[in-house]
């Protein structure tokens, strides 16, 4: 059984690629950029959450499904890394 260590850079790279696919305009995805302002609406955010859960084999609880938790790449990285540490 092979265990892969996931670090901040790996999560950030995944998020940048995945979020970039959801946005209609090419946007430089800075870690603190407000993703809703960049065009990530609620439907796209749900799709992003599904992709994150599948890719990292994690589950977000209902109480974590707040738009503020998915407002920036930095917020998302923190949540993902926190779940992976458990």
N, C-alpha and C positions, 0 to 999 in steps of 0.2 A: 504494500500500500504506500503510495507516494503522497506526501503532504507538502503542499505548496504554501510558502510563506507569502502573504499578501502585505505589501507595504503601501504607504501613502501615495507614492508615485504611480504605482500600478492602478490604484483606485482612480486617481486623477486622470490618468491616460484613458481608462475605460470610459469615465464620465465625459471627458471632452469629445471623444469619438462618438459616443452614443447620443449625447445632447446635440452635437453638431448635425446629426442625421435628422433630428426633430425640428430644427430651426430652418425657416424658409430662406433667410438671408445669411450670408457668411458673416459670422461674428467672432471676434477674438474673445475666447472664453477665459477671462481672468478669474482666478479663484473666488473673488469677492463680488463678481458681477451679479446683479439681481437677475436671475434667470427668467422671471416673469416679465420684467422689462425688456428682456432680449427676445421674447416671443414664445416662451414655454408656458402655454396655457394649461388649464386643469386636465384636459384630456391627454395632452402630451406628458404631463407630469405623472399621471397614472401609468402610462405606457413606459415611462422611464423607470418607475418603481418596479414594475413587472420585470423589466430587463435586469435591473440591479439584483432583484431577488433570485432570478434564474442564474445569472452569471456568478454570483458569490455564494449561492446556496444558503440564503438567509431569508427570514420572514419579518416583515414590518408588522407590528401590532397595530390595532385600530387606533389606539391613542397616539401613535407616532405619525399617523397620516395627516399631519398638519402642514399646510402650505409653507409655513415658516421653516420647517425642517428640511424643505427641498428648495429653498430660496436661492442658495448659492452653492457652488461646487464645494467650498470649504465646509459648509454645514453638512452636506451629504457625505463627504469624506469622513467627517467625525462620527456620524451615525454608523456608517458601514464599518469603519475600523472598530468602533465600540462593540458592534454585534459580533464581529469576527474574533474578538478577544474572549468572549464568553464561552 
